[in-house]
């Protein structure tokens, strides 16, 4: 059974590079990666906050948020 990883981003250049370098580097045999663009899917901002996301890009794996770089604070996406 694969674990789920969610990559939250806002579509900015920092986020796109992080997705290419980090999220896409995960072993597809171990992780199913979902990419969520919070700039276009605002309904999922609350979900990201509940998962501990403070800024994007961020990758949530096994219930733990990993903040990759500071592209935008979560408040700016509301």
SVG drawing of the C-alpha trace seen along z (x, -y; Angstrom):
<svg xmlns="http://www.w3.org/2000/svg" viewBox="-14 -38 29 40">
<polyline fill="none" stroke="black" stroke-width="0.4" points="0.0,0.0 1.3,-3.4 1.5,-6.3 0.0,-9.6 2.0,-12.8 0.4,-16.2 2.4,-19.0 0.7,-22.3 1.8,-25.3 0.7,-28.6 2.1,-28.2 4.9,-30.7 8.4,-30.0 9.7,-28.8 6.8,-26.4 7.2,-25.0 10.9,-24.4 10.2,-22.7 7.6,-20.5 10.0,-19.5 12.9,-18.9 11.2,-17.5 7.7,-16.2 8.6,-14.5 11.7,-12.9 9.6,-10.7 9.6,-7.0 6.3,-6.3 6.3,-2.8 6.1,-4.2 4.2,-7.5 1.2,-8.6 1.8,-12.4 -1.1,-14.8 -0.3,-18.4 -2.7,-21.0 -2.5,-24.6 -3.9,-26.7 -4.1,-29.7 -6.7,-28.1 -8.2,-25.8 -8.9,-28.0 -11.3,-25.5 -8.3,-23.4 -6.5,-26.2 -8.2,-25.2 -7.1,-21.6 -3.5,-22.7 -3.7,-24.8 -5.1,-21.8 -2.1,-19.7 0.3,-22.3 1.2,-24.2 2.4,-27.7 3.8,-28.6 4.1,-27.2 5.6,-25.3 5.2,-22.6 5.0,-18.8 2.9,-16.9 4.1,-13.3 2.8,-10.9 1.0,-13.7 4.1,-15.9 4.5,-19.2 7.9,-20.0 8.3,-23.6 10.6,-23.6 11.2,-27.3 9.2,-30.4 7.1,-31.3 4.0,-32.7 2.5,-32.6 -0.7,-30.6 -2.5,-33.8 -1.9,-35.4 -3.7,-32.5 -7.0,-33.1"/>
</svg>
